Amino acid sequence: AATIKIQNNFPLHSELGAIVPRKAGHHSKIRIGYFSADLHAHATAFLMAELWEHHDKSRFEIIAFSFGVDSHDAMRQRLARTFDQFIDVRNHTDKEIAQLARQMEIDIAVDLKGFTQDSRFGIFSYRAAPIQVSYIGYPGTVGAEYMDYIVADKTLIPESAQPFYSEKVVYMPHSYQVNDRKREISDKTFTREALGLPSSGFIFCCFNNNYKITPTTFDGWMRILHQVPNSVLWLLEDNATAAANLRKEAKARGIEPHRLVFAARMPLPEHLARHRVADLFIDSLPYNAHTTASDALWVGLPVLTCLGESFASRVAGSLLNAIELPELITKTQTEFEARAVELALNPNQLKTIRDKLDKNRLTTPLFDSQLFTRHLENAYTQMMQRYYAGLPPAPI
């Protein structure tokens, strides 16, 4: 499907010609262009901000190509101070942006969007840089011959799955997902009652977008609620219609509609703080929690997931491996449901996991953004070494 989309919408364009090969030493620093519509208060920026702050400016020059809204929010201002150059290219065509990147002699162009909302994938079809990399925004292959690498890890893309990717895989040693340790958690203390939750009973939660809730996922959640008396499922309220429909579907499966509680959107620091009221985050399949899983783990809420076959269905597993909590990774739907029930009915077992998460939060690789940055820079350096040696992209 990705290959068909590329052929139909973003075929390789040759109008700008080939980029003249560069030799080692052409630049004193490796020039990296980050291309995104999300360089403001957005999930991507909330994950990546500290990566950009930690880049070794003596070895790398980092340039933002922003084609999203200029919101003037605090994150946008933080990022504008961080990059060596922050260029607003909203009003340029894809071809013009690629041409600008070539004129600036960007060495590595990093696409942070893929096929997601507000993407400008056409930029890369004109070959904006000698090396083009897909990262973070789109959890899968883009199927384009002109995208050279995809940043992943061995949980996400086992070596046996490499043939299904048009890109060469960059294997990060822990998780592919960078995180920002500066994400603020409000010191506000929420009560169950203030959040519309019952005063007693186990609270399962999943703050993924509602479109990730498939009938199969929902069936599994309802079976879990059946086995845990007085438990509730706390979900994000995308819109009133979705909430009403989900309550209706719960009732059709024998679950009282009031056992689904919906959380209105609120500013991120407060949203993070309210996680502390929940007992266990239960994941969705086949599209896992990604940033939402990081949010939960960052505040100390355990995340239970089930590994699927695709990139998007293995992200939560990647995060749990990097924070050294493999006991929260299941491999079948049956095992997932049984584990959720087991943890809900065994408070001591869940407390042991919560204590381990609390200990691991700042001592394991998941939230070590400085370590992640060094590993990514090492990958960038290897990409350039292969390029200078006249070698084609290869797994790193």
N, C-alpha and C positions, 0 to 999 in steps of 0.2 A: 504494500500500500504506500509506503514512504517513497519507494522508487517511482511508482506511478505518479505520485504528487509532484515529485521533482521534475519528471519528464513533461508533465502537463503545465506546471506553473513556474518552475524555476530551472529551466535547462541551462547548461553551461553557455555563457555568452563570451564570445571571443573578440568583441569590438575593441577592447582596450589592449589587445595583444598580450603577449607573454611578458611576465616580469623579468627584467634582466637579472640573471643570477648574481648573487652577492657573495663575497668571499669573507672568510673570518677576519675580523678587525675592521670591517666596513663601518660599523658603528662601535662607539666605545661602550654602549649599553644595548641590551636587547630591548627593542621597542615593541611593547605589547598594547594592542588596541582592544578594549572591552566594548562590545556593541550591545546596547540594550534600550528598551523602552521603560525600564523599571528602576531607574536611578533616582529614586525618591522613596517615600514611605511605602514600601512594597516588600513582600516576602523575600524576594531575591536580594534586595539591598540589606534587609535585616540579617540575612545569612552572611553576606560577603563583605560588609563594610570594613571589618577588622583585617581581612585578607589584604585589602588595598592599603590599609594603614601600615601593615607589617612588611610590605614589599621592600626589598633591599634596593633603595634608590641609587646606591653606588653601582649596581649591576643592571638594574631594569628601569626603563622609562615607561610609565603607564599613562595611557591616554584614553579618556572616555569619549565614546561616540554615542550621544544620547538622542534618541528619536521618540522619547515619550514626553509627557506633559512636564512643563517647568512649574512645579507646584510651590517652590520656595519654602517647602517644609524643612524641619530641622535635619532630616536625613539628607535631603538634597544639598543643604548647606554644608553638612559634614563631608559629603563626598566631593563637593566642589573644591574644598580645601585639601583633599587627600591626593587627587590625581595631579600629575605634572601639567596636564592640559585637560580641560573639560569642555568638549565641543558640542554645541546644540546643533544637530543636523536634521531637525524635524522637517524643515522646508526644502530639503534636498532630495533628489531622486536617488534610487538605489545605485544607479550608475555613477552619479556625482559623488556619492559617499565613498564608493569603491575607488573612484579616481582620486579623491582627497587622501584616502588612506595610502594609496600608492605614492602620491606626491610627498607625503610625510614619511615615506619609507618604513611603514609599519612592518615588523618582522613576523609577528604572530597575531592574527586576528581571532579573537575569542568571541563566539556567538553565545549569548546568554538567553536566547529566546527559542530557537528551533521553530516548531510550528505552533507556538502558543500565541495567545491574543496579543495583537499589536506588533507581531514580529515583522522584520524586514529582511526575509531570507534572501531576497533577490540581490542584496549587497554582495553576498558571497559567491553568487553565480557569476559575477564579473571578476572574481579572484582579487579580493581586497589586499591580500598579503601572500607571501610565498608559502606560509603555513597557516592553515585555518583549522580552528578547534571548536568543538561543540561541548558546552559545559552547562550544567545545573538547571537550565530552564526547561529542557525537553527530555523526559526520561526514556530515551530509546534512540535507535538509529534514524538518521534523516535520509539515508539512502542516496546521498549525493556524492559523486566521484570527487568533487572539489572540496569536500570537507575531509581533512586528513586524519584528525584524531578525535576521539571522544574520551573524556575524563570519567573514570569509573573505579571500581574495585572488584576484588574476586568474589564477593558476595553477589554483587549486581550482575556481573558478566563472567561466569566461569569460563575457563579457557575453551571448553567444549562449545561455548556459544559464540565464539569469535566469528565463525563463518556467516552468522546472521547479521553482522554489522558491516556496513560499507566502510566505516572508519577504522583506523587502527586504535586499539585500546591502550589508554594510559592507565596503568594499575596503581592507584594510590595505595600505600601500605596498610591503611586502616579503612576509614570510610571516605567515599568520594565527596561527602558533603562538608563544606566548611561551615563554621559557626562563629558568631560574634559574641564574645564573653561580656560585651558591654550592654547587651540587651537588658534594659531596666525592668525589674519586677517591682510593681507597686508595693508599698508597705501597708496598703489598705487590707484590713481583715474582713473578709466576707463571711456572713453566716449563711447556713443552708436556706433559712427562711427568706432572707433578702434576695436570694437567687432563684426563688420559686421551687426549691427542693424540699423534700420531706425531712422532718426533724430526725428521723431514724431510718435505718435500712442502708443497704450497700448501693453505692453510686458508681455505675459504669458510665464512662463518657467516651465520646468520639467527636472531636471538633473539626473533622474533615468537612469540606464542602459537600452539600447535599447531593450533588451530581455523582459523587463517588459511591452512593448507597444503592447498590444493585439489589434486585429481589433476592438473590442468593445470600448476599451479605446480611440483608434484613432478616431473612428466614433464620439464619444462624443466631443473630442477636436475640430474636424472640425465643428461640429454644433455650438460650442461656437464661433469659428472664424467667421462663417457666420453671427452671430448676433452682433459682435463687429467690426464695420468698421475700416479698417487700422490697426487692431491688428496683431501681429505676435506671433508665438510659437517658443520659444528658447529651443533647445534640445541639449543634449550631443552628440557629434559625436563619436560613438564607432568605426566606420569604414566608408569608403567612399561608400561602397556598400549599407549599411543600410540607409545612408543619401539619396542616389539616389532613393532607393526603396520607402522611406517614402515620398519624394517629388512627386514621380510618383503617389502614393496612394492619396496624397492631391489633386492633379490635377483631379484624377478620382472622387473625392468628391466635385469638383467645387471650390476648393481653389487654388489660384495661388501659384505655387511652391516656389516663393521667400518669401512667408509668413512663411515658415519654415526656421529658421536660426540655424546653427549648431555650437556648441562651441567645439573647440579642447581642449584636456586635458592639464592642466597646473598645476604647483605646488600648493598644497593645500592653502597656505595663499593667493595667487593671485586668485585662484578659488573662495574662500570665498568672497574676496573683490568684484569680478565682479557680485556677486548676487545682489549687491546694485543697479544695473542698471535696474533690473527687477521690475515689478509691483506686480505680484501675481504668486506663485508657485501652479500649478494645478496637482493633484496627479494622479497616475495610479491605476487601479484595474484589477485583484484581488490582485496584489502584490504591496503594497504601497511603498512609500518612507520610508526608515528607517533611516540610517545615513544621507541620502540626505535631509530628512526632518529636522533633527537636524541641519545640516549645514545651511539651509535656515533660521530657527528660530534663530540660534545663531547670524546671521548677521542682523536680523531684517526684513526678508522677510516673509510676511504672507503665510501660507500653507493652501490650501483648499483641504479637503479630503472627501471621502465617505466611511462609515463603511461597510465592507462586513461581511461574516460569519466566515472566517478563521482567525487564528492568524496573518498571513502575510498581511491580508487585514484590520487589525485594529490597526496597529502600529502607523501610523500617528495620528489617533484619540487618542491613548494613550498619545502621546507627547503633543498634543494640550490640552488635559484635564490637564496635569501636568503643563502647562504654563498658564492655566486658560483662554483659548480661545475657548470655546465650540461652539461659533457662527461660527467657520470655519469647523465644523463637520456636514456633511449631511448624510442622510440615504438612499437615492435612487439616481439613475443616473439622473433622471429628476431634482430632487432638486439640485444636484451637478452642473449641467449645468446652471440652472436658477440662482444659487448663483454666479457662476463665471461671468456670464453676468451682473448681478446686480452690483457686485463690480467694474467691469470694466467701467460701465456707470455712476457710482456714486462716483466721486473722494472724496467727503467729507466723505462718509461712509467708504471707504477704508482707508482714512487718520486716521479716528477714531480708526480703528483696528490696523493700524501701530503704532499709538501713544500708544495704550494699550500694544502691543507687546514690544515696547521699554521700557515701564515702568515695565512690568512683567519679562523681560529677566533675571534679576539678583535678583528678589525678590520672585519668585515662585519656587517650588521644581525642575523643570526640569533640570536646570543647577546648582543645589546645590549638587555637588559631595560628599561633606563631609557628608551631611544629608543622601544621598543615601547609603554611605558606612556604616554608623551606622545602618541603617535599614537592610542591607544585613548581617552584622555581627550578628545582633539580630536573623535573620533567621538561620544562621549557628549554633548559640548557641542553638537554639531550636531543630535543627536536632540532635545535639550531646546529648542533654538532653534526647530526646526520645530513642536514641540508647543506652545510658547508662542505661536507665530504662528498656531495653529489649522490647521496644514497636516498632511496625512496622512504617514505614513512614506514615504520615498523612498530609492533607493540613495545611499549616501554614499561 
